[in-house]
Amino acid sequence: MTESSHVVRLLAGNAPDHGDMTTTAMPPAASPRRPAWATARTLTIAAVVVALFVVALPSVSGAPWLQIGLQLQQVPYWELGLLALLWAAGCSCTRSPSPPRCPA
């Protein structure tokens, strides 16, 4: 018998003694890791999204980043914060796998 084996004695109430049963301990499972291609795919998608936001958004809207920045400066910071919270609340409601918890 090896060190990783355990002897289990099976006794159950009036059941007959079935003798010793030897079980072998399993080694701990390795933690699953993401494959390298999955990480590369995620980084590529993130880079494409950032590039679309930085390049495509201003060209499609016809507003350069300077004008966008000037417009954002006219909105008070606390209102921008409330808008960000509203956006985050909307995102959290749409991600739930169960029916939405958001008020109707």
C-alpha distances in whole Angstrom, upper triangle without the diagonal:
4,7,8,6,8,9,13,15,18,21,25,28,29,26,24,21,19,16,12,12,9,10,10,12,15,17,20,23,26,29,31,34,37,38,41,43,43,44,47,48,48,50,53,53,54,56,58,59,60,62,64,64,66,68,68,69,72,74,73,75,78,77,76,73,76,78,74,74,78,77,74,76,78,76,75,71,71,72,69,67,67,67,64,62,64,63,59,59,60,57,55,57,56,53,51,50,51,55,57,57,60,63,65
4,5,5,9,11,14,17,20,23,26,30,31,28,27,24,21,19,15,14,10,10,9,10,13,14,17,20,22,26,28,31,34,35,38,40,40,41,44,45,45,47,49,50,51,53,55,56,57,59,61,61,63,65,65,66,69,71,70,72,75,74,72,70,73,75,71,71,74,74,71,73,75,73,72,68,68,69,66,64,64,64,61,60,61,60,56,57,58,55,53,54,54,50,49,48,49,53,55,55,58,61,64
4,5,8,11,14,17,20,23,26,29,31,29,28,25,23,20,16,15,12,11,9,9,12,12,15,19,21,24,27,30,33,34,37,40,39,40,43,44,44,46,48,49,49,52,54,54,55,58,59,60,61,63,64,65,67,69,69,70,73,72,71,68,71,72,69,69,72,72,69,70,73,70,69,66,65,66,64,61,62,62,59,57,59,58,54,55,56,53,50,52,52,49,48,46,48,51,53,53,56,59,62
4,7,10,13,16,19,22,25,28,30,28,27,24,22,19,16,14,10,9,6,5,8,9,12,15,18,21,24,27,30,31,34,37,36,37,40,41,41,43,45,46,46,49,51,51,52,55,56,57,58,60,61,62,65,66,66,67,70,69,68,65,68,70,66,66,69,69,66,68,70,68,67,63,62,63,61,58,59,59,56,54,56,55,51,52,53,50,47,49,49,45,44,42,44,48,50,50,53,56,58
4,7,10,13,16,19,22,25,27,24,23,20,18,16,12,10,7,6,5,6,9,12,15,17,20,24,26,29,32,34,37,39,38,39,42,43,43,45,48,48,49,51,53,54,55,57,59,59,61,63,63,64,67,68,68,69,72,71,70,68,71,72,69,68,72,71,68,70,73,70,69,65,65,66,63,60,61,61,58,56,58,56,53,53,54,51,49,50,50,46,45,43,45,49,50,50,54,57,59
4,6,10,12,16,18,22,24,21,21,17,16,14,10,8,6,6,7,7,11,14,16,19,22,25,28,31,34,36,39,41,40,41,44,45,45,47,49,50,50,53,55,55,56,59,60,60,62,64,65,65,68,70,69,70,73,72,71,69,72,73,70,69,73,72,69,71,73,70,69,66,65,65,63,60,61,61,58,56,58,56,53,53,54,51,49,50,50,46,45,43,44,48,50,50,53,56,58
4,7,10,13,16,19,21,18,17,14,13,10,6,6,5,7,9,11,14,17,19,22,26,28,31,34,37,39,42,44,43,44,48,48,48,50,53,53,53,56,58,58,59,62,63,63,65,67,68,68,71,73,72,73,76,75,75,72,75,76,73,72,76,75,72,74,76,73,72,69,67,68,66,63,64,64,61,59,60,59,56,55,57,54,51,52,52,49,47,45,46,50,52,52,55,58,60
4,6,9,12,16,17,15,15,12,10,9,6,5,6,7,11,12,15,18,20,23,26,29,31,35,38,39,43,45,44,45,48,48,48,50,53,53,53,56,58,58,59,62,63,63,65,67,67,68,71,72,72,73,76,75,74,72,75,76,72,72,75,74,71,73,75,72,71,68,66,67,65,62,62,63,60,58,59,58,54,54,55,53,50,51,51,47,45,43,44,48,50,50,53,56,58
4,6,10,13,14,12,12,8,8,7,5,7,9,11,14,16,19,22,24,26,30,32,34,38,41,43,46,48,47,48,51,52,51,54,56,56,57,60,61,61,62,65,66,66,68,71,71,71,74,76,75,76,79,78,78,75,78,79,75,75,78,77,74,76,78,75,74,70,69,70,68,65,65,65,62,60,61,61,57,56,57,55,52,53,53,50,48,46,46,50,52,51,55,58,60
4,7,10,11,9,9,7,6,7,7,8,11,12,16,17,20,24,25,27,31,33,35,39,41,43,47,48,47,48,52,52,51,54,56,56,57,60,61,61,62,65,66,66,68,70,70,70,74,75,74,75,78,78,77,75,78,79,75,75,78,77,74,76,78,75,74,70,69,69,68,65,64,65,62,60,61,60,56,56,57,54,51,52,52,49,47,44,44,48,50,50,54,56,58
4,7,8,7,8,6,8,9,10,11,14,16,19,21,23,27,28,30,34,36,38,41,44,46,50,51,50,51,55,55,54,57,59,58,59,62,64,63,65,68,68,68,70,73,72,72,76,77,76,77,80,80,79,77,80,81,77,77,80,79,75,77,79,76,75,72,70,70,69,66,66,66,63,61,62,61,58,57,58,56,53,53,53,50,48,46,46,49,51,51,54,57,59
4,6,5,8,8,10,12,13,14,17,18,22,23,25,28,29,31,35,36,38,42,45,47,50,52,50,51,55,55,54,57,59,58,59,62,63,63,64,67,68,68,70,72,72,72,75,77,75,76,80,79,79,76,79,80,76,76,79,78,75,77,78,75,74,71,69,69,68,65,64,65,62,60,60,60,57,55,56,55,51,52,52,49,46,44,44,47,49,49,53,55,57
4,6,9,10,12,15,16,17,21,22,25,26,29,32,33,35,38,40,42,45,48,50,54,55,53,55,58,58,57,60,62,61,62,65,66,65,67,70,70,70,73,75,75,74,78,80,78,79,82,82,82,79,82,82,79,79,82,80,77,79,80,77,76,73,71,71,70,67,66,67,64,62,62,62,59,57,58,57,53,53,54,51,48,46,46,49,51,50,54,56,58
4,6,9,12,14,17,18,22,23,27,28,31,34,35,37,41,42,44,48,51,53,56,58,56,57,61,60,60,63,65,64,65,68,69,68,70,73,73,73,76,78,77,77,81,82,81,82,85,84,84,82,85,86,82,82,85,83,80,82,84,80,79,76,74,75,73,70,70,70,68,65,66,65,62,61,61,60,56,56,57,54,51,49,48,51,54,53,57,59,61
4,6,8,11,14,15,19,20,24,26,28,32,33,35,38,40,42,46,48,50,54,55,53,55,58,58,57,60,62,62,62,66,67,66,68,71,71,71,74,76,75,75,79,80,79,80,83,83,83,80,84,84,80,80,84,82,79,81,83,79,78,75,73,74,72,69,69,69,67,64,65,64,61,60,60,58,55,55,56,53,50,48,47,50,53,53,56,59,60
4,6,9,12,14,18,20,24,26,28,32,34,35,39,41,43,47,49,51,54,56,54,56,59,59,59,62,64,63,64,67,68,68,70,73,73,73,76,78,77,77,81,82,81,82,85,85,85,82,86,86,82,83,86,84,81,83,85,82,81,78,76,76,75,72,71,72,69,67,67,67,63,62,63,61,58,58,58,55,53,50,50,53,56,56,59,62,63
4,6,9,11,15,17,21,23,26,29,31,33,37,39,41,45,48,49,53,54,53,54,58,58,57,60,62,62,63,66,67,67,69,71,72,72,75,77,76,76,80,81,80,81,85,84,84,81,84,85,81,81,85,83,80,82,84,81,80,77,75,76,74,71,71,71,68,66,67,66,63,62,63,60,57,58,58,55,52,50,50,53,56,56,59,62,64
4,7,8,12,14,18,21,23,27,29,31,35,37,39,42,45,46,50,51,50,52,55,55,55,58,60,60,61,64,65,65,67,69,70,70,72,74,74,74,78,79,78,79,82,82,82,79,83,83,80,80,83,82,79,81,83,80,79,76,74,75,73,70,70,70,67,65,66,65,61,61,61,59,56,57,57,53,51,49,49,52,55,55,59,61,63
4,7,10,13,17,19,22,26,28,30,34,36,38,42,45,46,49,51,50,52,55,55,55,58,60,60,61,63,65,65,67,69,70,70,73,75,74,75,78,79,79,80,83,82,82,80,83,84,80,80,83,82,79,81,83,80,79,76,74,75,73,70,70,70,67,65,66,65,62,61,62,60,57,58,58,54,52,50,50,54,56,56,60,62,64
4,6,10,13,16,19,22,25,27,30,33,35,39,42,43,46,48,47,49,52,52,52,55,57,57,58,61,62,62,64,66,67,68,70,72,72,72,75,77,76,77,80,80,79,77,80,81,77,77,81,80,76,78,81,78,77,73,72,73,71,68,68,68,65,63,64,63,60,59,60,58,55,56,56,52,50,48,49,52,55,55,58,61,63
4,7,10,13,16,19,22,24,27,30,32,35,38,40,43,45,44,45,48,49,49,51,53,54,54,57,59,59,60,63,64,64,66,68,68,69,72,73,73,74,77,76,76,73,77,78,74,74,77,76,73,75,78,75,74,71,69,70,68,65,65,65,62,60,61,60,57,56,57,54,52,53,52,49,47,45,46,49,52,52,55,58,60
4,7,10,13,16,19,21,24,27,29,33,36,37,40,42,41,43,46,46,46,49,51,51,52,55,56,57,58,61,62,62,64,66,66,67,70,71,71,72,75,74,74,71,74,76,72,72,75,75,72,74,76,73,72,69,68,68,66,64,64,64,61,59,60,59,55,55,56,53,51,52,52,48,46,44,45,49,51,51,55,58,60
4,6,9,13,15,17,21,24,26,29,32,33,37,39,38,39,42,43,43,45,47,48,48,51,53,53,54,57,58,58,60,62,62,63,66,68,67,68,71,71,70,68,71,72,68,68,72,71,68,70,72,69,69,65,64,65,63,60,60,60,57,55,57,55,52,52,52,50,47,48,48,44,43,41,42,46,48,48,51,54,56
4,6,9,12,15,18,21,23,26,29,31,34,36,35,36,39,40,40,42,45,45,46,48,50,50,52,54,55,56,58,60,60,61,64,65,65,66,69,68,68,65,68,70,66,66,70,69,66,68,70,68,67,63,63,63,61,58,59,59,55,54,55,54,50,51,51,48,46,47,47,43,42,40,42,45,47,48,51,54,56
4,7,9,12,15,18,20,24,27,28,31,34,33,34,37,38,38,40,42,43,43,46,48,48,49,52,53,53,55,57,58,58,61,63,62,64,66,66,65,62,65,67,63,63,66,66,63,65,67,64,63,60,59,60,58,55,56,55,52,51,52,51,47,47,48,45,43,45,44,41,39,38,39,43,45,45,48,51,54
4,6,8,12,15,17,20,23,25,28,30,29,30,33,34,34,36,39,39,40,42,44,44,46,48,49,50,52,54,54,55,58,59,59,60,63,62,61,59,62,63,60,60,63,63,60,62,64,61,61,57,57,57,55,52,53,53,49,48,49,48,44,45,46,42,40,42,41,38,37,35,37,41,42,43,46,49,51
4,6,9,12,15,18,21,22,25,28,27,28,31,32,32,34,36,37,37,40,42,42,43,46,47,48,49,51,52,53,56,57,57,58,61,60,59,57,59,61,58,57,61,61,57,59,62,59,59,55,55,56,53,51,51,51,48,47,48,46,43,44,45,41,39,41,41,37,36,35,37,41,42,42,45,49,51
4,6,9,12,15,19,20,23,26,25,25,29,30,29,31,34,34,35,37,39,39,40,43,44,45,46,49,49,50,53,54,54,55,58,57,56,53,56,58,54,54,58,57,54,56,58,56,55,52,51,52,49,47,48,47,44,43,45,43,39,40,41,38,36,38,37,34,33,32,34,38,39,39,42,45,48
4,6,9,12,15,17,20,22,21,22,25,26,26,28,31,31,31,34,36,36,37,40,41,42,43,45,46,46,49,51,51,52,55,54,53,51,54,55,52,51,55,55,52,54,56,54,53,50,49,50,47,45,46,45,42,41,42,40,37,38,39,35,33,35,35,31,30,29,31,35,36,37,40,43,45
4,6,9,12,14,17,19,19,19,22,23,23,25,28,28,29,31,33,33,35,37,38,39,40,43,43,44,47,48,48,50,52,51,50,48,51,52,49,49,52,52,49,51,54,51,51,48,47,48,45,43,44,43,40,39,41,39,35,37,37,34,32,35,34,30,30,29,32,35,36,37,39,43,45
4,6,10,12,15,18,16,16,20,21,20,22,25,25,25,28,30,30,31,34,35,36,37,39,40,41,43,45,45,46,49,48,47,44,47,49,46,45,49,48,45,48,50,48,47,44,44,44,41,39,40,40,36,35,37,35,32,33,34,30,29,31,30,27,27,26,29,32,33,33,36,39,42
4,7,9,12,15,13,14,17,18,17,19,22,22,23,25,27,28,29,31,33,33,35,37,37,38,41,42,42,44,46,46,45,42,45,47,44,44,47,47,44,46,49,46,46,43,43,43,40,38,39,38,35,34,36,33,30,32,32,28,27,29,28,25,25,24,27,30,31,32,34,38,40
4,6,9,11,10,10,14,15,14,16,19,20,20,22,24,25,26,28,30,30,32,34,34,35,38,40,40,41,44,43,42,39,43,44,41,41,45,44,42,44,47,44,44,41,41,42,39,37,38,37,33,33,35,32,29,31,31,28,27,29,28,24,25,25,28,31,32,33,35,39,40
4,6,8,6,7,10,11,11,13,15,16,17,19,21,21,23,25,26,27,29,31,31,32,35,36,36,38,40,40,39,37,40,41,38,39,42,42,39,42,44,42,43,40,40,40,37,35,36,35,32,32,33,30,28,29,29,26,25,28,26,23,24,23,27,30,30,32,33,37,39
4,5,5,7,9,10,11,13,15,16,17,19,20,22,23,25,26,28,29,30,31,32,35,36,36,38,40,40,39,37,41,42,39,40,43,43,41,43,46,44,45,42,42,42,39,38,39,37,34,34,36,32,30,32,32,28,28,30,28,25,27,26,30,33,33,35,36,40,41
4,5,5,6,9,10,11,12,14,15,17,18,20,21,22,24,26,27,28,29,31,33,34,34,37,39,38,37,35,38,40,37,38,41,42,39,42,44,43,44,41,42,41,38,37,39,37,33,34,36,32,30,33,32,29,29,32,30,26,28,28,32,35,35,36,37,41,43
4,5,5,6,9,10,10,12,14,15,16,18,20,21,22,24,25,26,27,29,31,32,32,34,36,36,35,34,37,39,36,37,41,40,38,41,44,42,43,40,41,41,38,37,38,36,33,34,35,32,30,32,31,28,28,31,28,25,28,27,31,33,34,36,37,40,41
4,5,5,6,9,10,11,12,14,15,17,18,20,21,23,24,25,26,27,30,31,31,33,35,35,34,32,36,37,35,35,39,38,36,39,42,40,41,38,39,38,35,34,35,33,30,31,32,28,26,29,28,24,25,27,25,22,24,23,27,30,30,32,33,37,38
4,5,5,6,9,10,11,12,14,15,17,18,20,21,22,24,25,26,29,30,30,32,34,34,32,30,34,35,33,33,37,37,34,37,39,38,38,36,36,36,33,32,33,32,28,29,30,27,25,28,27,24,24,27,25,22,24,25,28,31,31,32,33,37,38
4,5,5,6,9,10,10,12,14,15,16,18,20,21,22,23,25,27,28,28,31,32,32,31,29,32,34,32,32,36,36,34,36,39,38,39,36,37,37,34,33,35,33,29,31,32,28,27,30,29,25,26,29,27,24,27,27,31,33,33,34,35,39,40
4,5,5,6,9,10,11,12,14,15,16,18,20,21,21,23,26,26,26,28,31,31,30,28,32,33,31,31,35,35,33,36,38,37,38,36,37,36,32,32,33,31,28,29,30,26,25,28,27,23,24,27,24,22,25,24,28,30,30,32,33,36,37
4,5,5,6,9,10,11,12,14,15,17,18,20,20,21,24,25,25,27,29,29,28,26,30,31,28,29,33,32,30,33,35,34,35,32,33,33,29,28,30,28,25,26,27,23,22,24,24,20,21,24,21,19,22,22,26,28,27,29,30,33,34
4,5,5,6,9,10,11,12,14,15,16,18,19,20,23,24,24,26,28,28,26,24,28,29,27,27,31,31,29,31,34,33,34,31,32,32,28,28,30,28,25,26,27,24,23,26,25,22,23,26,24,22,25,25,29,31,30,32,32,35,37
4,5,5,6,9,10,11,12,14,15,16,17,19,21,22,22,25,26,26,25,24,27,29,26,27,31,31,29,32,35,33,35,33,34,33,30,30,31,29,26,28,29,25,24,27,26,23,25,27,25,23,26,27,30,32,31,33,33,36,37
4,5,5,6,9,10,11,12,14,15,15,17,20,20,20,22,25,25,24,23,26,27,25,26,29,29,27,30,33,31,33,31,32,31,27,27,29,26,23,25,26,22,21,24,23,19,21,24,21,19,23,23,27,29,28,30,30,33,34
4,5,5,6,9,10,11,12,14,15,16,18,20,20,21,24,23,22,20,24,25,22,23,27,26,24,27,30,28,30,27,29,28,24,24,26,23,20,23,23,20,19,22,21,18,20,23,21,19,22,24,27,29,27,29,29,32,33
4,5,5,6,9,10,10,12,13,15,17,18,19,21,22,22,20,19,22,24,21,22,26,26,24,27,30,29,30,28,30,29,25,26,28,25,22,25,26,22,22,25,24,21,23,26,24,23,26,27,31,32,31,32,32,35,36
4,5,5,6,9,10,10,11,13,15,16,16,18,20,20,19,18,22,23,21,22,26,26,24,27,30,29,31,29,31,30,26,27,28,25,23,25,26,22,22,25,24,21,23,26,23,22,26,27,30,31,30,32,31,34,35
4,5,5,6,9,10,10,11,14,15,15,17,19,19,18,17,20,21,19,20,23,23,21,25,27,26,28,26,27,26,22,23,24,21,19,22,22,18,18,22,20,17,20,22,20,19,23,24,28,29,27,29,28,31,31
4,5,5,6,8,10,10,12,14,15,16,18,17,16,14,18,19,16,17,21,21,19,22,25,24,26,24,26,25,21,22,24,21,18,21,22,19,19,22,21,19,21,24,22,21,25,27,30,31,29,30,29,32,33
4,5,5,6,7,9,11,12,13,15,16,16,15,14,17,19,17,18,21,22,21,23,26,26,28,26,28,27,23,25,27,24,22,25,25,22,22,26,24,22,25,27,25,25,28,30,33,34,32,34,32,35,36
4,6,5,5,7,9,10,10,12,14,14,14,13,17,18,16,18,21,21,20,23,25,25,27,26,28,26,23,24,25,22,21,24,23,20,21,24,22,20,24,25,23,23,27,28,31,32,30,32,30,33,33
4,6,6,5,8,10,10,11,13,13,12,11,15,15,13,14,18,17,16,19,22,21,23,22,24,22,19,20,22,19,17,20,21,17,18,22,20,18,22,24,22,22,26,28,31,31,29,30,28,31,31
4,6,6,7,9,11,12,13,12,10,8,12,14,12,13,16,17,16,19,21,21,23,22,25,23,20,21,23,21,19,22,23,20,21,24,23,22,25,27,25,25,29,31,34,34,32,33,32,34,35
4,6,6,7,9,11,11,11,9,10,13,14,13,15,18,18,18,21,23,23,26,25,28,26,23,25,27,23,22,26,26,22,24,27,26,24,27,29,27,28,31,33,36,36,34,36,34,36,37
4,6,5,6,8,10,11,10,11,15,15,14,16,19,19,19,22,24,24,27,26,28,26,23,25,26,23,22,25,25,22,23,26,24,23,26,28,26,26,30,32,34,34,32,34,32,35,34
4,6,5,6,8,8,9,9,13,13,11,13,16,15,15,19,20,20,23,23,25,23,19,22,23,19,19,22,22,19,21,24,22,21,24,26,24,25,28,30,33,33,30,32,30,32,32
4,6,5,6,5,5,7,10,10,8,11,14,13,14,17,19,19,22,22,25,23,20,22,24,21,20,24,24,21,23,26,24,24,27,29,27,28,32,34,36,36,33,35,33,34,34
4,6,5,7,7,10,13,12,12,15,17,17,18,21,22,23,26,26,28,26,23,26,27,24,24,27,27,24,26,29,27,26,30,31,29,30,34,36,38,38,35,37,35,37,36
4,5,8,10,12,15,14,13,16,18,17,18,21,22,23,26,26,28,26,23,26,27,23,23,26,25,22,25,27,25,24,28,29,27,28,32,34,36,35,33,35,33,34,34
4,5,8,10,13,11,10,14,15,14,15,18,19,19,23,23,25,23,20,23,24,20,21,24,23,21,24,26,24,24,27,28,26,28,32,34,36,35,32,34,32,33,32
4,7,10,12,10,10,14,14,14,16,19,19,20,24,25,27,25,22,26,26,23,24,27,26,24,27,29,27,27,31,32,30,32,35,37,40,39,36,38,35,36,36
4,7,8,6,7,10,11,10,13,15,16,17,21,21,24,22,19,23,24,21,21,25,24,22,25,28,26,26,30,31,30,31,35,37,39,38,36,37,34,35,35
4,5,6,7,9,10,11,13,15,16,18,21,21,24,23,20,23,25,22,22,26,26,23,26,29,28,27,31,32,31,32,36,38,40,40,37,38,36,37,37
4,5,5,6,9,10,10,12,15,16,19,18,22,20,17,20,22,20,19,23,23,21,23,27,26,25,28,30,29,30,34,36,39,38,36,36,34,36,36
4,5,5,6,9,10,11,13,15,18,18,21,20,18,21,23,21,21,25,25,23,26,29,28,28,31,33,32,33,37,40,42,41,38,39,36,38,38
4,5,5,6,9,10,11,13,16,17,20,19,17,20,22,19,20,24,24,22,25,28,27,27,30,32,31,33,36,39,41,40,37,38,35,36,36
4,5,5,6,9,10,11,15,15,18,16,14,17,19,16,16,20,20,19,21,24,23,23,27,28,28,29,32,35,37,36,33,34,31,32,33
4,5,5,6,9,10,13,13,16,15,13,16,18,16,16,20,21,19,21,24,24,24,27,29,29,30,33,36,38,38,34,35,32,33,34
4,5,5,7,9,12,13,17,15,14,17,19,17,18,22,22,21,24,26,26,27,30,31,31,33,36,39,41,40,36,37,34,35,35
4,5,5,7,11,12,15,13,12,15,17,15,16,19,19,19,22,24,24,24,27,29,29,30,33,37,38,37,34,34,31,32,32
4,5,5,8,9,12,10,8,12,14,12,13,16,17,16,19,21,21,22,25,26,27,28,31,34,36,35,31,31,28,29,30
4,5,7,8,12,11,10,13,15,14,15,18,19,19,21,24,24,25,27,29,30,31,34,37,39,38,34,34,31,32,33
4,6,9,12,10,10,14,15,14,16,19,19,20,22,24,24,26,28,29,30,32,35,38,39,38,34,34,31,31,32
4,6,8,7,7,10,11,11,13,15,16,16,19,20,21,22,25,26,27,29,31,35,36,34,31,30,27,27,28
4,6,5,7,9,10,11,13,15,16,17,19,20,21,23,25,26,28,29,31,35,36,35,31,30,27,27,29
4,5,5,6,9,10,10,12,14,15,16,18,20,21,23,25,26,27,29,33,34,33,30,29,26,26,28
4,5,5,6,9,10,11,12,14,15,16,18,20,21,23,25,26,28,31,32,31,27,26,23,24,26
4,5,5,6,9,10,10,12,14,15,16,18,20,21,23,25,26,30,31,30,26,25,22,22,23
4,5,5,6,9,10,10,12,14,15,17,18,20,21,23,25,29,30,29,25,24,22,23,24
4,5,5,6,9,10,11,12,14,15,17,19,20,21,23,27,28,27,24,23,20,21,23
4,5,5,6,9,10,10,12,14,15,17,19,20,22,26,26,25,21,20,17,18,20
4,5,5,6,9,10,11,12,14,15,17,19,21,24,25,24,20,20,17,18,19
4,5,5,6,9,10,11,12,14,16,17,19,23,24,23,20,19,17,18,20
4,5,5,6,9,10,10,12,14,15,17,21,22,21,17,16,14,16,18
4,5,5,6,9,10,11,13,15,16,20,20,19,15,15,12,13,15
4,5,5,6,9,10,11,13,15,19,20,19,15,15,13,15,16
4,5,5,6,9,10,11,13,17,18,18,14,14,12,15,17
4,5,5,6,9,10,11,15,16,15,11,11,9,11,14
4,5,5,6,9,11,14,15,14,10,11,8,11,12
4,5,5,6,9,12,14,14,11,12,11,14,15
4,6,5,7,10,12,12,9,9,9,13,15
4,6,6,9,10,9,6,7,6,10,11
4,6,8,10,9,7,9,9,12,13
4,6,9,10,9,10,11,15,16
4,5,7,7,8,10,14,15
4,7,8,10,13,16,17
4,6,8,11,14,15
4,6,9,11,12
4,5,8,9
4,7,9
4,6
4
